[in-house]
Amino acid sequence: MGAFIDETDDTKFAESLRGVGHDVTTLHDPEEAADYELIVLSVRETDLPDLVRQLSTQARRGQIYLHTCLGYGVQVLDDVETHGAVVAAAHPLTPELWVTAATDELGETIVELLVGELGGASRAVPDTQRARLAAARTHLSFVETVRRDATTMLAEALGNVETAREIVDAGGRRHGLLADVDGPGGVDAQHAGIEDPGLARVFRELVRRTAQQKSAHDAELWAIQKET
C-alpha cells in the first residue's frame, strides 16, 4: 500500500492501517504510485484534484485509489477511474463511524473492509451532502470557541480563572437557556456588558439562532433590531 500524506491529515487512515498489520509506504512522487495496488490520498482538499491529475498517468486497471477528504466524494477521482482503477472515499466522523463512497460494489466492499479493520462502520453518503457534513463539523468546532470566550468573560468578572472554568464545565446543564430580553439580568443588559465588539456580535447572532430554535420571538426580534 502506498500513501500520499501531508501535514493536514487528521484522519490517520494510512497510519492506522499500518497499526493493524498493513505494509504502508509513504509516497512523495506520483510516479511511485504505479508500483502499488492500493493508494491512499490523505492531503489538503485544495491539493487533491491536482494530485489526482498527476496520478492519472500512472493509474491502471486493478489499482485502488482511496482519498480521505470529507469535502469530496468519489467524482474527484474520475481521472484515475477512467484508466480502470477502483475508487473510493472514507473519512471518520467519529472513530467508530466513517463516511464512505464508491462507484461500484467492489469499491464499496473494499472500503467497508478497510474501515472494518480499524473497528469502524461505514455509512455511504451522497456527494451532494458532503458540504453539509463538513459545515456541520465546523459548526460543532465553534462550541470550543464559545467556551473559551465564556471562560475569559467569567474570569474577568470574577477575577478567578479556575472558578470560571468550573462554571463553564457545569454550563451544559443550562443548554440553550435564554433570559428575558429586559431587566437587569436580561439579554439586552447582558449584551451591553460585553465590551469587545466581536464578542458582542457573536452574542447577538447566537441569541438570534437560539431564539429561532426555541420560538422565543421577543429575543429574536431584539437580535434583529440590534443588527440593523
C-alpha positions as semicolon CSV with decimal commas, in nm:
position;residue;x (nm);y (nm);z (nm)
1;M;0,000;0,000;0,000
2;G;0,126;0,346;-0,089
3;A;0,008;0,667;0,075
4;F;0,038;1,035;-0,004
5;I;0,014;1,214;0,331
6;D;0,071;1,577;0,423
7;E;0,072;1,772;0,748
8;T;-0,302;1,844;0,728
9;D;-0,404;1,479;0,758
10;D;-0,616;1,437;1,069
11;T;-0,771;1,103;0,973
12;K;-0,456;0,894;1,037
13;F;-0,608;0,640;0,798
14;A;-0,285;0,505;0,650
15;E;-0,111;0,518;0,987
16;S;-0,396;0,323;1,146
17;L;-0,384;0,060;0,871
18;R;-0,014;0,022;0,938
19;G;-0,102;-0,032;1,301
20;V;-0,324;-0,330;1,216
21;G;-0,061;-0,501;1,005
22;H;-0,065;-0,343;0,659
23;D;0,262;-0,261;0,487
24;V;0,229;0,111;0,416
25;T;0,487;0,314;0,226
26;T;0,475;0,693;0,229
27;L;0,495;0,824;-0,128
28;H;0,621;1,161;-0,250
29;D;0,634;1,129;-0,629
30;P;0,323;1,040;-0,835
31;E;0,537;0,808;-1,048
32;E;0,589;0,586;-0,742
33;A;0,217;0,500;-0,737
34;A;0,250;0,260;-1,030
35;D;0,411;0,000;-0,802
36;Y;0,121;-0,026;-0,556
37;E;-0,219;-0,190;-0,564
38;L;-0,380;0,044;-0,309
39;I;-0,301;0,414;-0,298
40;V;-0,434;0,628;-0,012
41;L;-0,459;1,004;-0,066
42;S;-0,462;1,199;0,262
43;V;-0,373;1,550;0,152
44;R;-0,515;1,900;0,175
45;E;-0,852;1,917;-0,002
46;T;-0,737;2,201;-0,226
47;D;-0,440;1,990;-0,340
48;L;-0,635;1,671;-0,408
49;P;-0,762;1,743;-0,763
50;D;-0,414;1,833;-0,888
51;L;-0,262;1,523;-0,727
52;V;-0,527;1,304;-0,891
53;R;-0,446;1,456;-1,230
54;Q;-0,078;1,377;-1,180
55;L;-0,159;1,021;-1,072
56;S;-0,382;0,960;-1,374
57;T;-0,076;0,890;-1,589
58;Q;0,021;0,606;-1,352
59;A;-0,324;0,461;-1,287
60;R;-0,407;0,119;-1,425
61;R;-0,676;-0,144;-1,408
62;G;-0,675;-0,333;-1,080
63;Q;-0,542;-0,049;-0,869
64;I;-0,746;0,104;-0,588
65;Y;-0,739;0,476;-0,514
66;L;-0,893;0,596;-0,188
67;H;-0,896;0,952;-0,055
68;T;-0,983;1,071;0,296
69;C;-1,108;1,427;0,231
70;L;-1,453;1,496;0,376
71;G;-1,544;1,766;0,125
72;Y;-1,504;1,544;-0,180
73;G;-1,686;1,231;-0,286
74;V;-1,554;0,993;-0,550
75;Q;-1,606;1,221;-0,851
76;V;-1,275;1,390;-0,776
77;L;-1,110;1,056;-0,865
78;D;-1,261;1,042;-1,214
79;D;-0,923;1,087;-1,383
80;V;-0,785;0,765;-1,233
81;E;-1,113;0,576;-1,263
82;T;-1,115;0,626;-1,640
83;H;-0,791;0,426;-1,650
84;G;-0,962;0,129;-1,488
85;A;-0,884;0,194;-1,122
86;V;-1,133;0,124;-0,844
87;V;-1,207;0,443;-0,649
88;A;-1,341;0,510;-0,301
89;A;-1,351;0,773;-0,027
90;A;-1,353;0,743;0,352
91;H;-1,350;1,000;0,632
92;P;-1,411;0,949;1,006
93;L;-1,690;1,142;1,176
94;T;-1,603;0,953;1,494
95;P;-1,353;0,670;1,548
96;E;-1,644;0,428;1,507
97;L;-1,831;0,592;1,217
98;W;-1,685;0,663;0,874
99;V;-1,849;0,844;0,584
100;T;-1,770;0,645;0,272
101;A;-1,837;0,650;-0,101
102;A;-1,759;0,430;-0,400
103;T;-1,874;0,398;-0,759
104;D;-1,937;0,022;-0,761
105;E;-1,987;-0,280;-0,537
106;L;-1,618;-0,371;-0,545
107;G;-1,522;-0,027;-0,419
108;E;-1,791;-0,042;-0,150
109;T;-1,667;-0,381;-0,033
110;I;-1,304;-0,269;-0,020
111;V;-1,370;0,048;0,176
112;E;-1,601;-0,134;0,418
113;L;-1,334;-0,397;0,482
114;L;-1,062;-0,138;0,541
115;V;-1,278;0,068;0,775
116;G;-1,387;-0,251;0,949
117;E;-1,024;-0,341;1,018
118;L;-0,998;-0,016;1,211
119;G;-1,304;-0,104;1,419
120;G;-1,531;0,135;1,234
121;A;-1,859;0,114;1,048
122;S;-1,919;0,264;0,704
123;R;-2,207;0,489;0,613
124;A;-2,249;0,579;0,247
125;V;-2,333;0,945;0,192
126;P;-2,411;1,110;-0,145
127;D;-2,159;1,359;-0,277
128;T;-2,431;1,626;-0,259
129;Q;-2,437;1,600;0,123
130;R;-2,064;1,625;0,184
131;A;-2,050;2,006;0,202
132;R;-2,330;1,995;0,460
133;L;-2,139;1,737;0,663
134;A;-1,825;1,947;0,651
135;A;-2,022;2,255;0,757
136;A;-2,174;2,064;1,049
137;R;-1,829;1,953;1,165
138;T;-1,702;2,311;1,150
139;H;-2,016;2,436;1,326
140;L;-1,954;2,189;1,607
141;S;-1,597;2,311;1,644
142;F;-1,733;2,659;1,722
143;V;-1,854;2,524;2,057
144;E;-1,496;2,533;2,183
145;T;-1,459;2,892;2,063
146;V;-1,769;2,991;2,259
147;R;-1,644;2,805;2,568
148;R;-1,313;2,990;2,559
149;D;-1,484;3,326;2,521
150;A;-1,722;3,246;2,808
151;T;-1,429;3,143;3,027
152;T;-1,248;3,469;2,953
153;M;-1,552;3,684;3,034
154;L;-1,621;3,495;3,356
155;A;-1,258;3,516;3,464
156;E;-1,255;3,892;3,404
157;A;-1,576;3,937;3,603
158;L;-1,481;3,706;3,891
159;G;-1,106;3,756;3,898
160;N;-1,051;3,381;3,912
161;V;-0,977;3,161;3,612
162;E;-1,031;2,829;3,791
163;T;-1,377;2,931;3,909
164;A;-1,457;3,048;3,557
165;R;-1,359;2,709;3,418
166;E;-1,573;2,528;3,675
167;I;-1,876;2,736;3,576
168;V;-1,818;2,671;3,206
169;D;-1,776;2,298;3,267
170;A;-2,108;2,294;3,454
171;G;-2,278;2,511;3,192
172;G;-2,402;2,218;2,983
173;R;-2,693;2,180;3,223
174;R;-2,817;2,521;3,109
175;H;-2,803;2,431;2,740
176;G;-2,983;2,683;2,521
177;L;-3,115;2,886;2,817
178;L;-3,232;3,237;2,724
179;A;-3,307;3,509;2,977
180;D;-3,584;3,762;2,924
181;V;-3,492;4,048;2,696
182;D;-3,549;4,322;2,953
183;G;-3,449;4,358;3,317
184;P;-3,112;4,391;3,492
185;G;-3,016;4,035;3,401
186;G;-3,187;4,031;3,065
187;V;-3,039;3,971;2,724
188;D;-3,018;4,344;2,647
189;A;-2,829;4,418;2,968
190;Q;-2,601;4,120;2,909
191;H;-2,523;4,250;2,562
192;A;-2,445;4,596;2,699
193;G;-2,197;4,441;2,941
194;I;-1,982;4,296;2,663
195;E;-1,707;4,543;2,575
196;D;-1,545;4,351;2,290
197;P;-1,733;4,433;1,964
198;G;-1,654;4,093;1,816
199;L;-1,789;3,909;2,119
200;A;-2,097;4,131;2,120
201;R;-2,166;4,046;1,755
202;V;-2,132;3,672;1,820
203;F;-2,357;3,706;2,126
204;R;-2,631;3,869;1,915
205;E;-2,605;3,603;1,647
206;L;-2,622;3,319;1,900
207;V;-2,918;3,479;2,076
208;R;-3,099;3,504;1,745
209;R;-3,029;3,144;1,647
210;T;-3,124;3,007;1,989
211;A;-3,440;3,218;1,988
212;Q;-3,535;3,078;1,648
213;Q;-3,494;2,723;1,774
214;K;-3,700;2,793;2,087
215;S;-3,960;3,017;1,920
216;A;-3,860;3,295;2,159
217;H;-3,991;3,571;1,936
218;D;-3,910;3,864;2,166
219;A;-3,544;3,763;2,183
220;E;-3,528;3,702;1,809
221;L;-3,678;4,044;1,738
222;W;-3,431;4,204;1,979
223;A;-3,138;4,044;1,795
224;I;-3,271;4,152;1,456
225;Q;-3,314;4,510;1,574
226;K;-2,963;4,519;1,718
227;E;-2,817;4,407;1,386
228;T;-2,981;4,689;1,191
